[in-house]
Amino acid sequence: MDAKRICPYCMQELDAPEPVCPHCGRSLTGRNPSGSLPVGTVLAGRYTVGEIQSIDGEGILYRGVENKGRFRVTVKEYMPLTLAAERGRDCHLRPKPGSEVLFKTTRMDFADLYHAIQRITPANGLEAVLDVFEENNTVYAVMENPGGRPLQKWLEDHPGPVEPAAACAMLQPVFEGVAAMHEVGLVHRGICPANIRVLDNGRARLTGYATVGLRTAGSGLHEQLYEGFSAPEQYSTAEFEGRYTDEYSLAAVFYRMVCGLSPVPAAQRLVSDSNPKARTVNPALPVYLSDVLQYGLRLKPVERIQTVPQLFKALSSQEYTQELARTMKPETAPAAKDPGDDTHLLSLRNLLAAILILLAVLTLLAVWGFVSTHLPEQGASSVTTPESVPEEPSITEPANLVPDFVGLDYDAQVRNNRSYVGDYLFYVTLEYSDTVAEGKIIRQEPAAGELLEEGGTISLVVSKGPEMIEMPNVIGFTQEGAVKELESRGLVPSCFMVVNDGSYASGCVVSCSAEAGASVEAGSVIVVYIAADPSVENVPATPEQPAASDNTAPADGSGEAPADSVEYDTD
């Protein structure tokens, strides 16, 4: 069944490219600015582009429609503002002269990111990636349209602090989703109220995926950071980023919800840390919860809470917070100048003076010993030999704190890296992975944050990429038969009903998102289109989930696409 061009507003079929939809009367021309895809553009023969939703330094986010199933989606187009030239009428994207190599490498990073997200979604708390493909010399990622509204707007409509228990309940799916990303070596780096959507059921879902280049200072892309929510290490070209980066951002989001205001931006805090404790802003907060947020918002990564599950558990349990506090590293830099600092400085000066005096005495004794050995002998009784000075005890160098290598490209970022050569020995093994891109580090031993003496060995497991399998031909199969066949090959079916004009047998497979005989990754989601009964004119806009494929549906049950009667989301 060939994909049909449909109106992105009313989702009715269009016979030919027309300036105005004959069904709803909405104009289809001049809706998007020059340089972007026009409204009505069909991508991959399956998706119709709607109006622009947002633009960042990495690309453009469009509203869109899946043509066969007729459900709403969002489409992210890779279009870096600093690297791309103006688009031609053919919609083909071209890099700026001199930026060809960087354009290609960052485009690959974009594709790798969304392929990785696709492998772990649909998942609770994460916006699901449905499809990733190349077209127009760029890459497109198709995502579900979860509905709801941004947390930022929700907070504006609900002024004042949110109760901690309510904040935990709302953000729990997001915490779980970020933890799932970390398990496969991904770091979001852009967690903030603008990238979190609150669904109609009151639960939140994380959106706003972006490559490292967009969220890191000094990259070739136009960097995008979020004041108050981006971690301190994101403002530096030298600082290492990891799971603790997302932990900082989640703590900042929770701080904003329970305090009613955002934390002081990290860039400002690095100059003079004046961020108030949560309980200072909202005295009604429990002491333990204020302490947890203080731990989570520490400037130095090694001193803050390290993992997202730890943060959520501490926010939810006073007893766990007490246990966590015993293991936290002390904060080496005070948050603000204390009135007693002058007294401490005076004591320090006295100590330094005493050390200098001691060194002077030792120097005089050494000189006396040297002179004595060169004086003419006048009898053993005429020369007084000073007592030998005991040797100072050797100082043991502090053990190294193991960096977080998970998710890094071994060849590009670790191997022969001057920051690590000489400090560690690496023992590398290779392993197939359906979730981690080829060349990326899957796991390490010892874990990040553990102590290791200089020259110690770190075991790294590097991904060989996914095993590729041949897509079977299931055209004409019943839904049950197609599901069994795909699952037996290690694929994940997701079934959609499509309108049937009588040309196909009801309940049988009409087409799939992958062609028969094509090489696909194990664990890939295969969209299977099932012909509806010819008597049914309007089919459901949600996927028909087979019993054996429950893992393809969002865990919170909120991933239904809007029905035709729902107005087009303008948030």
N, C-alpha and C positions, 0 to 999 in steps of 0.2 A: 504494500500500500504506500503510494507516494505521499510525502508530506505536502500539506496544503498551506497556502498563505492565508493567514487569518488576521483580523483586526485585533491589535493589542489591547483595545479598550473593551469591546463587547465580545471578543473571541468568536465572532461569526466569520464564516468562510468568505474570502474575497476571490472573485473570478479572475481578476487581473489587477495589476498595479493601478490604483486609483488614488487621486488626491484627497478624496473624501469617502469615508465609509458609507455605503448605501444603506446600512442597517441602523447605525447609531448617529450618523451625521457628523462624526468627529473628523476634523482635518488630520490628514496623515503627512502633510508637508510643512516644512519650516518649524517643526517642533523642537528639534535638537540643533545646537549651535554648529557652525562650520568647523570641520575637523573631526567631528564625531560621526557615528553611524546614523543615517536617517531612520526615522520611525518607519517600521514596516520592513526593514532589512531582514532577510531570512539567512540564518547561519546554520551550517551543517545540515541543511535541508530539513531541520526539525524545530528551530527556535525562531520566533519573530521578535525583533527588537522593538521595545517601546521607548518611552521618554527617559532621559538621563535622570538618575537618582542622586548621584554625587560624583565628584572628581577629586582625586588626590594625586600626589606626585608620581604614582606608579601606574595608574590606569583610570578607567571610567566604569562606573557601575550603572547599568541600565535596568529598568524594569523590562520584563519580557514574558513570553508565553511559550509553553511547550505545545507544538502544533497538533500532535497526534492525540495526546491525552487531554489537551485543552485545559491546562492548569497553569497558574501563574508561577513564574520563577524570577530570579535576578541573574543578570549576566555581567560578569566582571571581565573587561577587556584589558589586556596588558598594553598600556600606552604611556611610557615614561616621558614626562614633560621635558626633562633635560636632555633626553637622548633621541627623541623621535622628531622627524621633520613633518611638514604638513602632509596630510593624507590626500591622495588623489581621488578623482571621481570614481575610480574602480574600487575604492575602500581599502586598497593595498597600503599597508603602513611601511614607511621607509625610515631608516635611521639617519641622523644628521651626519654629514661628512666628518670622518675622523672618529665617530662613535660606533662604528659597525661592530667591533669586537665586544665592547661593553654592552651594547644593545643585545647581542646574541647571548652572552653569558647571563645577563640579568633576566632575559626572557626564559632561559632554561631554568633558572632559580624559581621563577614564577610558576612554571609548569610543574616542577618537582614539588613545590609546596602544596599546590592544590591536588595533585595526584596523591600525596601523602594524607591530606585531609580526607579525600574521597575514600581512602582505605579504612579509616576509622569512623566514618559517619555512614548512615545516621547513628548518632550517639546522643545520649542525654546531655543537654546543655550546650550543644554545638550546632551551628547552622550547617545543614547537610550539603555537601558538594555532590551533585548528581552526575556531572559530566565535565570532562576536560578535553579540549581538542584544539588543533591548529588550523588557522584560516587567516587569509589576508596578511600573511607574513607576521602574524602575531599569535597569541594564545588566548583562549577564552575559557572561563570557568563558569559553569552553570550551577546555581545554588537554589535551594528551596526558598520559597517566600513564606517565612514563619508567621507573618502578621505581627500584631502587637504594635508597640511604639518604643522608641529609645528610652532607656532608663533616665537619661538626661531630661527629657521632656516630662517623664513621669514624676521626677523629683520636683520639677518646676510646678507641676500641678498639685503636689503634696508637700507644701512648704513645712519646714520644721524637721526635727530629728525623727527617724524611723526607729521603732522599738527593735532592740537587738535580735529578739526571737523572730520577728517578722523579716528582718534583713537576712538572717540565716536561712529561713525557709525559701525566700525569693532567690537567693544567690546559690543555694546548694547545687542545682544543676550545672551552673557555670563552674563552680569549684571542681565538680566531677569531670566536666568536659576538659578543663585545663589539665587536670591530672592525667587524663587519657592521652592528651597531646604530649605531655612530658614522658610518658611511658614509651613512646616511639621516637623520642629525640627531638620533638618540635617545641619551640618556644613562641608564644603569641606576640609578645612585646608591645601590644597596643590595647591592653585591657583598660577601659575607661567607660564612663556612663554613656558616651556617644556610641560605643560599639557593643552595648548590651541592650537587648530588646526584652521588654516585659510583655508576656503573652496575656491573653484574656483570662487564663486560669491563675494569674498572679506569679507564675514561675518565669524565670529569666533564661535567656539563651544568648550565647556569645556569638558575635559576628565579627566583621572587620579584619579578616585574615590579610596579611601582607608579608612580603619578603623581608629578609634581614636588612637589605639595602635601604628600604623605605624607612625603617625604624632605627637606623644606626647613623650617627653623625660621621661625616667625612666620606660617605659613599658617593657613587656616581649618580644616584637617584636623589631627587628632591626629598630630603628627610622629613618625616612627619612624627613629631613627638607631641605628647599631651600634657600640658602644664598641670602639675599637681598629682599626676598619675604615672608618668614615666619615671623609671628608676634612675638614680644618679649615674650609674654606669652607662646608660644610653646616651649621655651627653659627652662622652669621651670616646676618642678613637683608639685608646689604648686599653681600656677596661674590658675585662672578659664578662660576657653575658651568659646567663644560664637560667635554670628553673627559678632561682631566687629573684630574678628580674620580674617574672609574672607574679611571684608571691608579694613583692612590694606593691605592684599595681592593684592586686586584689585587696590588700590591706588598706590602700588609699581609697578604693571604692567603698569599702565597708566604713571607713572613717567618715567619708562624705555622707553616707546614709544615716549613721547614728549621731553625727555631730551637727549636720545641717550645713556644713561648709567644707570646702576642699582643703587638703593639706597644702602647706607652703610648697611651691615648685622646688624640685630637687636641685635645679641649677642655682637657685637662690640660697637654699640650705647649705650647699657646699661652700658658699662664701661666709655666711653667718646663719647658723641653724637656729631659727626662731619658731619652729613649728610647735604649737602648744600641745600638751597632752590632751587626749580625748576627754578625759574627765574634767579638765580645766574649762573646756568649751561646753560640755554637757555634764554638770555635776550629778545628774541622775544615773549616769552609767556606773555599773559595778567597777570596783577597783581592778579586779583581775582582767576585765575586758579592756580597760584603758591600758594596762600593762602589755597585753597581747599586741595591741595596735602599736605600742611603742617599740616592741621587739620586731614587729613586721615592717616598720618604717625606718629602721636604722639605715644610716647612709652607707656603711661598709657592708658589702654582701656577706662576708664571712661572719659577721656579728649578728645578722638578722635571722629570722626563722627561714629554714632552707627549703622546705617543701610545702606545696599547697595543701595536702592532707593534714599536715601538722598545724597549719594556720587555721583551717576550718575546725579541727577537733579542739584546738585551744579556744576559739571563739565560742564554741558550744559547751565547753566543760571547764568549770573552775578547778576541779581536781586535776585534770590533765595539764592545765596551765601551771599549776604548782610544780608538777613533775618536770615540765618543759623548762621552767625557770632555772632549775638546778643544772641543766645541761647547756644553757645559753652561755656563749662567750661574753665576757664583760665588754661594755662599750668603752672604747679607748679614748674617744673624743667627747667631751661634755657638750650637751645640747646648747648650753648658754653659759655665759661667764658668771661665776659664783662670787659673792662678796668676799668669801674667804680665800680667793685665789691669791691675793697679795701676800697673805700669811704663808701660804704654801710656797710661793716664789721666794720669800725671804728664807724659809727653811732650806730650800734648794740651793740658794746662794751660799748659805753657811756650810752646807755639805760640800759644795765645790771648793770653797776656800780651804776647808780641812784637807781635802784630797790634794790640793796644790801644795799645802804646807808639808804633807807627808812625802810627796814626790821630791820636794826640795831637800828634805832631810836624807832621803835615800840617795839622792844625787851626791850630796856632800860626803856621805859614808863611802860611796863608790870611789869618789875622787881621792879621799883619804887612803883607801886601800891601795889604789894605784900608786900614789906617791910613796907610801910606806915600802912597797916592794922595790923601789928604786933608790931608797936611802942606804948609805953605807952601814953595814952591820955594826952595832955597838953592843952586842951581847943580847942574849935573849930577853934579859930583864929590862933593857932600855927601850924596847919597842912594844907598844900596846896594839895588838891586832884586834880590830873591831869584830864583833860577832857577825857571822854570816847572816845575811837577810834571807828568811825563808822564801822559797819560790811561790809566786802567786798561783793559786789553783787555776787550771785551764778552764776556759769558758766553753761549754758545749753549745754549739750552734743550734738554734731552734729547729725542730722538724718542719718539713715542708707540708703545706696544706694542699692536698691533691686537687687539681682543677677539675672542672666538669667537662669531660671530653665527649659525652654522649650527644649525638646529633651533629658533630663536626665532621667535615670531610677530612679523612685521614691523610690523603696525599697532599691536599691543598693547604690544610690548616694545622696539621700536627707533625707530620713527617718532615724532618730537617728544619723544623721551626726553632729559631734561635732562642726563643723563650723557654723551650723545654730541653734542648740538646744539652747534655751534661748534668742536668738535674735529675732526669729519669731515664730508665731503660724501658723500652716498650716490647712486649711480647704480643704479637698480632696473630689472630686466627680469623679465617673467613667463614661466613655462614650465609645461606640463603635467607632472605627476609621478604615477606609480603607487605610489610609496613614501613620499612626503612629503605630509602633510595640507595642505589649502588654507590659504594665508596664511603658512606656515612657510618659513623661508629654507633653500634647498637647498644653496647653496655661495656662497663669497665670494672676492674677489680684491682685495688681498693676503690670504693665509691668516692664520689666527690665530697670534699670536706673532711675526709679522714686524714690522719697524720701519717707521713711517710718520710723516712730519713733520706737525705740527699743521696742520689744514686740508686734509689730503690726501683724495683720493677713494677710496672703497671701493665696488666693484661687488658688488651683491647680486642673486642669482637667487631669486625668490620663487615658490613653488608655486601653480599654479592648481587644484591637486587633480587627481585622475585623470580620464581620459576615460571616460565611461560608455558601455557597449555593451549591446545587447539580448540577453538570454539566449535561445538557440535552444531549440526543442522537440526533445529527443532521446529522449523516451519511446518505447520499442519498438525503438530502435536496438541493434545489436550493440555489445559493448564497444569493439571496434576502430573502428566507425563513429562512436560517440559521442565517443571520444577525438579522432579526426581533426576532427570538426565543432567541438568546443569549442576545440581548439588553433588551428584556423583563425580563430577569433574572438578570439584572444588570451587565452583562459582556460586554467586549469591543472586538468585532471581528476584526481581521486583516487578510485579505484574500490574499492568494498566489495561482497563477496558477501553476500546475505541468504537466509534460509531461504525455500524455495519450496514451497507446499502444492499445486502443480500448476496454480495459476491463471494462471501466467505462463510465457512461453516461456523455456526455459533459455538463459542467456547473454545475455539482452537486458536493457535498461535498464528498471527498475521505477519509479524516481523519482530526483529530484535535490534537492540542498540549495537550489536556486533555482528559482522558478517560471518557466515559459516566458513570454517577453515582459517579464520584469522587467528593470530597469536595474541592471547590476552593473558593478563596477569592472574595468577591464582588468587582467589578471594575477591575478584572484581565483581562489582554490582552490574548485572546484565538486566536491562530494562526489556521486559517481554510484553508485547502488545497483543491482547486477546480480543477477538471479534465478539461484540455484543450481539444479542438477539436483534434481528432486523426490525422488530416491532418497537424497540426501545430507541427513541429519538435523542434523548439526553442521557449520557452515561455519567456516572460519578466522576468527579475530578480528582479523586483520591485513589491511590494504588490499591489493587486487590491483593492483599497479603496472604500468601499460602501459609498453612499451618506450620510447615517446616521451616519457614523463613521469617519468623518473628523478629530475628535480630536485625532485619533491615528497616524496622520501624523505629522512630524516636521513642526512647524509653518513657518519656513523659506523656506520650499519646497526643501531643499537641501539634503534630506535623501535618495536619490536614490542610490541603490547599484550599483557598477560598472558593466557594461555589460561584456559579455565574451571577447570582443575585447580589453578591458582595461587591461593594464599590471598590474601585481601583485604589490601592493604598497610596497615599500621598505623603506619608511620613518619610 
